[in-house]
Structure formats: structure tokens, C-alpha cells
Amino acid sequence: MDHDALIEHVRTLRGSARSPLVIGVSGHCGSGKSTLARALVDALPGGGPDPR
């Protein structure tokens, strides 16, 4: 699944979620985990770490 398809999938899940959606990302060094996390935060308003 490419980044755009994944972001759309998360958007769909988020729209129907009754509680906060937690997404885990794993992979080897240099596999793009941070890039993917930034893309998700940028694409989903209100997303990202809890500011508390």
C-alpha cells in the first residue's frame, strides 16, 4: 500500500472511530517510518502526539 492509499485508509478509520486511533509503525532503520509518520500528521488535521 502506498502512502496516499494508507492515508485514505486511516482517514476512513478515523471518521468511524469512537475513540482515539493509535497507529503503530515498525520497520528497519532507514525504511521510512519517520517519513510516514510526518506524512500522516501533515495529512490528518488534529493528528499527532498528544500535547499534554
C-alpha positions in Angstrom: 0.0 0.0 0.0 1.5 3.4 -0.9 1.4 6.5 1.3 -1.6 8.0 -0.3 -3.7 4.8 0.0 -2.6 4.4 3.6 -3.6 8.0 4.4 -7.0 7.5 2.9 -7.5 4.3 4.8 -6.5 6.0 8.1 -8.9 8.9 7.3 -11.7 6.4 6.8 -10.9 4.6 10.0 -10.6 7.9 11.9 -14.0 9.0 10.7 -15.8 6.0 12.1 -13.7 5.6 15.3 -15.4 6.1 18.6 -12.1 6.6 20.5 -8.7 7.9 19.6 -7.0 6.0 16.8 -3.5 4.7 17.6 -1.2 3.8 14.7 1.9 1.8 15.2 4.7 1.9 12.7 7.6 -0.5 12.7 10.5 -1.3 10.3 14.2 -1.4 9.9 16.5 1.7 10.1 16.0 3.8 7.0 12.8 2.2 6.0 10.8 5.4 6.1 9.0 5.2 9.5 9.6 8.9 10.3 8.7 10.0 6.8 5.4 8.1 7.0 4.6 9.4 10.5 5.2 13.0 9.3 3.0 12.4 6.2 0.2 11.1 8.4 0.4 14.1 10.8 0.5 16.5 7.9 -2.5 14.9 6.2 -4.7 14.5 9.2 -5.7 17.7 10.9 -5.6 17.4 14.7 -3.3 14.3 14.4 0.0 13.9 16.0 1.2 13.4 19.6 -1.0 14.4 22.5 0.4 17.8 23.5 -0.1 17.1 27.3 
